């Protein structure tokens, strides 16, 4: 059974801020050519980028490619990173652009499939025996019911751990809009979690 997420504690926020400072320092050092800093920067944000891309992207098979594309773009553009925002916010902005570019590219090309039921083929290709898999699927199903803007705001702040100001920067909207979207997303998720489960068909 899933329970609503509890508000993050001050200690948790302090840890996230300290980690963000370290990641930003690694990005700045990587910009200067430090190979160890490049590796630390990539490792520290790999999971966040993949998770964010997965929530933006409708094609689960494209997530790894888009995450890799994000890091390739970031490493190629490190010379322009000046540390005015956190490296996490900067990288997630790049991830967002990578996903949007992939949508534009896909929209300009015809869709071909050599499998009659391509949706079933995609579902069968997903792992289903991992610990916590069912809860993860349930969370994805709940998040999928949210409007795109609310889902993005919720994922950025509640899953990726970005401060509201940086989430606003990534989403290119005012901070108040992000706060409103997160509040509405939480309310919707709490309502969905409170709904009684449908009886199983006999």
Residue pairs with C-beta under 8 A, 6 or more apart in sequence:
2 135
2 138
2 139
2 142
2 193
3 193
4 186
4 189
4 190
4 193
5 158
5 186
8 161
16 161
17 163
19 44
20 86
20 87
20 88
21 86
22 44
23 40
23 41
23 44
23 45
23 86
23 87
23 88
24 83
24 86
24 87
24 88
25 37
26 37
26 38
26 40
26 41
26 44
26 87
27 37
27 41
27 78
27 81
27 83
27 87
27 90
28 81
28 83
28 87
29 37
30 37
30 38
30 41
30 75
30 78
31 78
31 79
31 81
38 75
41 87
42 71
42 75
45 87
45 88
45 91
46 67
46 71
48 88
48 91
48 92
48 160
48 161
49 67
49 70
49 71
49 91
49 92
49 95
50 63
50 64
50 67
51 155
51 159
51 160
52 92
52 95
52 96
52 155
52 156
52 159
52 160
53 63
53 66
53 67
53 70
53 95
53 98
53 99
54 60
54 63
55 143
55 151
55 152
55 155
55 159
56 95
56 96
56 99
56 152
57 63
57 66
57 99
57 102
59 122
60 122
60 126
61 122
61 125
62 102
66 95
66 98
66 99
66 102
67 95
69 98
69 102
70 91
70 94
70 95
70 98
71 91
73 94
73 97
73 98
74 90
74 91
74 94
77 94
81 87
81 90
85 166
85 169
86 162
86 166
88 160
88 162
88 166
89 162
89 166
89 167
89 169
89 170
92 156
92 160
92 162
92 170
93 169
93 170
96 170
96 171
115 121
127 133
142 189
142 192
142 193
143 151
143 154
143 155
143 189
144 151
145 188
145 192
146 154
146 185
146 188
146 189
149 171
149 181
150 181
150 182
150 184
150 185
150 188
151 185
152 171
152 181
153 167
153 171
153 178
153 181
153 182
153 185
154 181
154 182
154 185
154 186
154 189
156 162
156 166
156 167
156 170
156 171
156 178
157 163
157 164
157 167
157 178
157 182
158 182
158 186
162 170
164 175
164 178
164 179
164 182
165 175
167 178
168 174
168 175
168 177
168 178
171 177
171 178
